[in-house]
Amino acid sequence: MYSADQRFGLVFNGEIYNYLELRVELEALGARFRTHSDTEVLLAAWSQWGKAALPRFKGMFAFVVFDRQDGSLTCVRDAFGIKPFFYALENDAFIFGSELPALRALKSERATLNWQRAYDYLVHGEYDFGQESFIEGVVSLLPGQLLTVDLATLKVSSPETWWKPSIAQTQSISFASASDQLREMFLDNVRLHLRSDVPVGAALSGGVDSSAIVCAMRHLEPDSDINTFSYIARGSAVSEESWVDKINAHVGAKAHKVIVSGNELAADLEDLITAQGEPFGSTSIYAQYRVFKKAKEQGITVTLEGQGADENQGGYSGYAGQRIRSLLDNGQYREAWSFLNHWSQWPGRSRIEGLKRVVGEYSEGRLHDLLRGLNGMDNCPAWIRPGPLREGGVHLGFPKHAPLQQTSGRRMMSTLAASLNTRGLLGLLRHGDRNSMRFSVESRVPFLTTDLSDFMLSLPEEYLVSPGGETKHLLRSALRGIVPAEVLDRRDKIGFATPEQQWLMGMADTLRPWLEEDLGLPFLDQAKLLEHFDAVVAGRRPYTWQVWRWVNFARWYGSLR
């Protein structure tokens, strides 16, 4: 789309949810619109404000603006990386896209493997961090960044950050006031994300985050139809069906349940690997894949989900090491010991585990690597040949991440900020984007807006994780009266978990030929890898996440050659 004066052209992947509010503001400034689309509003906002428009957008986006006047491209990615943005310089061209296979197709030469990324993934399970992709020369624009390209010279600027999380405590409001404000902000986010000209459904796992989304939908639209889509691990210890049923009954939703088997995974595995575009961490995302498939089958092409709440609300297991270090920074030794004791009483936690996390907070560099080694983290397993990797300049060790914002007394907030747009969440968002787009479903994440994240990170740490070790402490308070109390008071966390070991071992005869295919990689000893695989299948070695990574990488790389 081009602007009215033909100066700016726009290529846009995503959605701007507050486009109606922005349109009113732009019309007051003299803008005139020919359509009712958010694309035209984005273009008009860029024409009016340039880069200053970016913090005004509530949405997910990867876009490129062509400026005819100065012959430049400006490439932009949303604050959290909800939408992917890959690019590369290829001879006399700048190529870009939201899918890695598109870049592979546009490259004039055969794509080559990035050995560092392959090592990081195969050995340490690390992926979707930093700029580099699994393809040499193809990089990502990081969340909250933009860059410009001079089309006359093909000079690409250094990426510029337009948003990053700030962890300074700037709020001094009471817990009750913060709870009220969070409630208002969250409901407004859900209201905007419900804006659609097609029916909107929701992914429901039964946990606090997805339940919050579904219950907020009912709170905002008392008479609307709600379709929920849930993966059910029926008969498994990780099944959350009872919690899913409670929420569906509470809001009067039409429930759609997905129950899958190892045979179904076997049938869909190649398509799942292809859809993701790059290797991924585990088959747990197959549950999500099937949820989006079910939504499409039911005619629901827009869904809301709770992704991002763990990162900006203080979830997962409560960031014990970081929280205790913050207390120690402040000289609150008694409070630190009390927190450890209370935190360790929750399911799946222990005092020893908490102490390990505290020690981990104070270790870095070689000490960090030593502790990982003592914990069984091997930098060079028997099936890795270190010589070729060293010759290729590969760092043999745990990947080096961008340093955290080290602010004394704000250690937990520092980790949350890093999770939001430099590590952790990026992979989860990639899984969701690729799985949903595979079935032409638009997946929306109402927890991920810059204003909500800025607000949460500006609060006292104990508002997010309580002195008693309760995660998402403020969110649970804010949702009282909207989400059933028994859900808010849950002390466990499961999510869309799948019985990966059972599934993969059940299809070992199918997977072994994938590992037998000669990949031609000098750093990979496939004979030893097959020995390890056979030992796992026979029960002589314990199952680890590496088994899936071997399978995923072998099949993905086989398609690359």
N, C-alpha and C positions, 0 to 999 in steps of 0.2 A: 504494500500500500504506500502511496505517496501523499505528502502533505498538499494542502490546497494550492500553495505557491510552487509546488513541484521541487522545492529545495531538498526535502528529506524523504528518503525511502526507508521502509521498515520491513524486516523479516522477523517474525515474532513467534515463539513457541511458549505457550503458557496462558495465564489468565490474570487479569487485574480485577479483584473483587470489589474494590471501592470506586469503580470507574464512574458510577452515576454521580457520586459526590464530587469527584474531580471534574466531571463534565459541567456541573453547575458552576463550579469555581472558574473554570476556563471560559464558559459563556459570559460570565460577568466581566471577564477581561477582554471580550470581543471575539472569541473563537466561534466559528460556525461549523456545524457538523452535518455531514451528508448521510451518515448511517447511525445505527444505534449500537455499534460494537465497541468493546473495550480496546480493540486494536487502534481505532481512530482516536480514542481518548489518549492512549499512550503516545501516539504520534503527535497529537496537539500539545500534550504536556511537555514533550521533548522540544517542540518548536518554541514553546513559551519559556521554559525554565532550563532547558539543557540538562546537564548532569544533576542539577539541584532538584530535578523531578523525582529522582530515584527514592529518597527517603519517604516520599509521599505515597508510594505504591504499596498497597496491601495485596500481595499475590505471589505467584510463582512464575518465573520467567527466565528465558534465555533469548536475547534478541540482538539484532545488529541494525544500526542506523547508518544509512549512506547519506553523507552530506555532499550534495552536488557542488556546493559553493567552494569548498576547500578540497574536494576530492579525497575524502577520508571515510573510513568505516569506524564506528564505535561499537565495540562488542561488550555486552553486559550480561552478568549472571546474578540471579536473585541472592538475597543475603544468606540463605542457608544451603543453597545448592539443590533445591528441590528439583529444578530442571537442569539437566546436564548441558555442558558446553565444551566440546572438543575442537581443537584447531591445530593446523600445521602449516608451515611454509613448504610449498612443493614447487621447486623450480621457479617458474614465473607466476605463481599463483598463491593466494592465501585461501585455504580451504577450511570450512568449519561445518559443524553439525551437532545435533544432540544425541547421535548414536555413533559409537565407534565403528560399526560395520560400514556406515556411510563414508567415514574418512578413509577406511581401507579401500573402498570402491573408487574413491576419487584420486587416491595416490597413483602416480604414474608407474612406480616401481612396486614390486612385491613387498608387502608389509613384513618387517622383521621384528623379532621378539626383543623386548626390553629385558635383559638378563637380570638386572637388579630387581625389577618388579617380580619376575618369575621366582627368584630366590626368596624375596620377602614373603611372598604368598605361600610357596611350597613348604618352607621351613618354619616360618613364624606365623603364618595365617594372617598376615597384614596386607590390606589392599584398600583402595579408595582413600588414599591420603596423599597430600602434596599434588604437584602439577602433573607428574609423569603418569602415563597410562602403560598398559602392557605392550603397546606398540611403540617401537623406537621412533622418536620424532613427532609423535602425536601427544599433545599435552592438553590439560584441562585448564580452563579459566576457573579460578577458585571461587567459592561462594563470597558474595559481597565485593567482587572485583569487576573492574572494567579495563579495557585497553583500546588503543586506537591504532589504525593501520593507515599509513600514507599510501594510497593506491598508485601514485606515480613512481615511488621508489620501493614499495613493499616493505618499508621499514615499520616494524612492529614495536610499539612503545612498551616499556615495562608496565606490568599490571599495576593499576591504581586501586586502592581500597576505598570503596564508597560507604561501607558499613562494617564495623566489627564490634563484638560485644565489649562493653565496659563493665568492670567489676567493682568500681568504687562504690562504697555505701553512701548513697546520696539521699536515701529515704530515712526519715526518723519517725514515721507514723507508727501508730500502735498496731498490734497484730490484728485487732478487730477491724480497724480502718483498712489495713492492707487486704484483709479477707474480702471486705465489701468491694474494694477497687478491683481486685482480681476477678471477682464474680462478674462485675459489670464489663470488664474488658473481654473476658472469655465469652460471655454471651454475645457481645457485639461481634466478636470474631466469627462465631458460629453463624450468626445472622447473615453476615456478609458472604460467608462461604456457602450458604444455602442458596444464594442468588443464582438462578439458573432457569433456562427456558425448557429444561427437560427434568423428569423426576430424579430426585437425589436420594441415594441410599446410604448405608453406613456399614463399615466393617466392624464387627463386634466380636471381641475375644472373651469378654466377660470380666476383664480387669478394670481398674479404676479409670484409665484414660479413655478407652473406647466406650465405656459406660457413660462417662461424662459427656461425650459427644452425642450419643443417642438420646440421653435424657435431656440435654440442652435443646436438641431438635424438637422434642415433644413440648418442652417448656415454652419455646418460642412460637411453635405452630401447633396449638392444641388439637386442631381438627385435621391435620394433614395425614396422609398415608406414610408410614415409615416401613421401608424394607431393610432388613438387616441380613448380613451375610457372615456366616461363622464357620470356621474349621472346627470340627469336633473329633477329638482323639478318643473315640468311644472305646470303653474297656481298658483304657490306659490310666496310669497314675497321674498323667498330666492333663487329663480331660477337664475342661472347664464348662461342660455342658450345663451343669446345674446353675452356674452363675449367668450364663447366656440366657437360660430360660427365665431366670428371675427378672432380668432387665427387659426382655421381650414382653413379659407379662405386665411389667410396671408401665411400659409406654404403649402397650397395645400394638406392637409391631407385627408385621408379617415376616416370619422368620424363615430364612433359607439356610439350611445346614449342609456343609460339605463333609462327607466322610470318605476318606481315601485309603487305598491299600498300597502295598509295595508294588504290586503288579501294575497299578495305574501310574505310579512314579516311573517304573521301567518304561512304560509306553510313552510317557511325556518327557522323559529326561533330556533327550536331544533337543527338543523344542525349548525346554526351559533354559538349557545352556546357551542356545542360539539367541533366545530373547534377551538374556542378560548382557550379551555382548562381550563381557569379560568374566574371568573366573570369580567365584564368590565363596563365602565361608562355609555354608552347610546347606543341607536339603530342607532346613526349616522353612526356607522361602517358598518351597513347593506348596505349602498350605496357603500362602498368600496368592500364589499363582492360580490355584484352584478357586479361591474366593472370588477373584476378579473374573474368572471364566464363568462362574455361576451368576455373577451380577450381569454379565453381558447376555447370558442365556435368558435371563428374566427381563431383559429390556432396560436395565438400569445402567446408564453410561456415565454417571457422575456419582462418586461416593466420597464420604468423609471418613477420616480415620484419625486415631490418636497419636500418630507418630510425632515425636519431638517433646512430649510431655516429660519423659524421664530426664531429658537434657535441660529443660528450662524450669522444671518444677522440683528437681532434686529427688529423682527416683532411683531405679535399680536397687542396690542394697544399701544405699544411704551414705556412700562416700566416707566411710569411717576414718580411713587414714587421713584424708584431707581435713575433715571436720576436727579431728583430735589435734592435728598439727595447728590449725587455726587457734584452738583454745590454748595450746601450749605457747604459741606466739604471743598471746595476750596475757600470759602468766596465770591462766586459769587452770591450774594443775588439778585441783579437786574436781572441777567441772569436767575436765578431760577424762579422769578416772571414772566418774559417775556416768558419763556418756558411754564409755566403753562397756561398762557393766550392763547398762540398759540396752544398748545396741545389740549386745551378744545374746540377749534373751529372745530375739525374734527368730522365726523359722529359717533354717539354712545358714545361721550365723553362729559364731563361737568367739570366745575371748581370744583364743589363740589366733584365729583368722584375723580378728581386729588388730592384734598386736603386729602380725605380719604386715598388714597394710600400713601401719604407722611406720615400721622400719622401712618399708618400701618408699614412703614419702621422703625419708631422709637419705636415701641412696640414689646416686646418680653416677654416670660415667662407668668406669671399670667396676666399681662396687655394685652397681645395678646389674651389669652383665654377670658378675660373680654370683649374685643372689639368684638370678634366673637359672644359672647353671646348677646351683644347688637344688633348685626346684625341678630339675629334670629338663630344662630347656637347652637342647643341643644345637649349637650353631652349624654343625656339619654332620648330619646323620650319615650312616653308612652308605646310603644311596645317593649322596651328593659327592661329586668330585671337586674339591676346593681349588685345585690347581688352575683349571680353565677359568674359573670365576675370578680368582685373584688376578690372573693375566688380563682379564677383561675389565678390571677396575671395579669389581663388585665388592661392596662392603659386606663382610661376613660377620654378621652380628644382628642384634635386634635393630630394626629400622630407626633412624634418627628423625624424630618429629620436631616440628617447630616448637621452640621453648614456650612454656606457659607464662602467662602474666604473673610474675611472682610478687604478690602484694601480701605483706605480713598480716595475718589475721583474716585473710580472704582466700585461703587455699582451696576450699571447696568451690567457691564461685569461679576461681581461675580454671579449675577442671571442667566445670559446667560450660564456661565460655569456650574453651577449646573443643569440647564435644559438639557444640552447636555449629561451628563452621570450619573446623580444621581437621577433625578426626572423629571417628565413632559414628555420628549421625549420618555422615556422607554416604557410607555404604548402605545403610538402611533405606535412605531416600532413593538411592540408585535402584535397589531391589524393587521398591514400590513403583517407581516410575516405569521401569522396564516391564515389570509384571502387568501393570495396569494398561500400559500402551500396547502390550501384546494383544489385548482383547479390546482395544479402542475404548477403554474406560478412563475417565479423568479422575484421578485420585487427589483429593484435597486434604490439607493438613492444618486445621484451624489453630492448633497450638503454636504454629510457627509464623509469628509476625514479629517485626522488629520492636514495636512498641511494647508488646507483652514480654518479650525477652529482656528488653532494657529495664522494664519495671522489676521483674523478678530478680535480676542480677544486682539491682540497686538496694535490695533489702538486707536486713541482718540475716546471717546464715541460719540462725536457729529458727527463722520463720519457715524455711524450706525443709530442713531436717530437724526435728524437735530434739530437746535434751533427752527425751526418752527413746530416741532412735527411729521415730516414725518418719518415713519418707513422704514426700509431697504433703507435708504438714499443712501448709497454707491452702493448697488446692482442696484438700479434703474438707477443710473448714469452709471454704468459699462455696462448695457444692452442697452443703447441708440444705435439705429441703428440695433439692433438684434430683439428686441421686440417692437411692435407698441407702439408709445408714449401714445396713449389713454389708453392702459393697464397699462403702467408704472405709469401713473398719477392717477390711481384709488385711491380713498380715503376710500373705504369700504373693508371689508374682510368677506367672507362667508364660502368658502370651501364646502365640501360635507355635507351640512346640511340637515336633514330630519325632517318631521313633526311628531315628536315622540308622542306628546300628542294625536294628532288626531288618529294616528295609534293604540296606545295601548288602548285608550278608546274604539275604534271601535272593539277591540277583547277582551274586558273585560270578556265576558262569557267564552272564552277559557282560559284566564289567571287565573281566580279566583280558579278553581280546583287545579292549581299548588300551590296556596297559602294555600289551605285547607289541602293539604297533611301534615300529622303529621311528622315534621322533627326531633322531639325528642331532641330539643336543649333547655336546661333549661334557657338560657338567652334570648330566643325569645318568647314573648307573642303573639302567632299567632292569638288568638281571637281578641286582640286589633289591631293587624296589619290588620286583615280582616275588622274590623270596619273602620279603616282609609281608606283602599282601597275602600270600598263601598261608603264612604263619598266623596272621590275624584270622583268616577264614577258618583255619583248623583249630583255633583257640589256643595256640601256643604263644601268641603275643596279644596284649590287650588292645582293644579297639581305641583309636584316637581320632581326633578331627583330621589328622593328616591323610587318613584313608580317603575321605571324600575329596580332599585337595588333589591327591594323585589322580583320581578318576576325572574330576572336573578339568584339571589342567591338560591331561592327555587328550581328552576329547576336544576341548577348545583349541588347543594348539594344532591338533590334527586338521582342523578346518582352516587354520591360518595358512598352512603350507601350500 
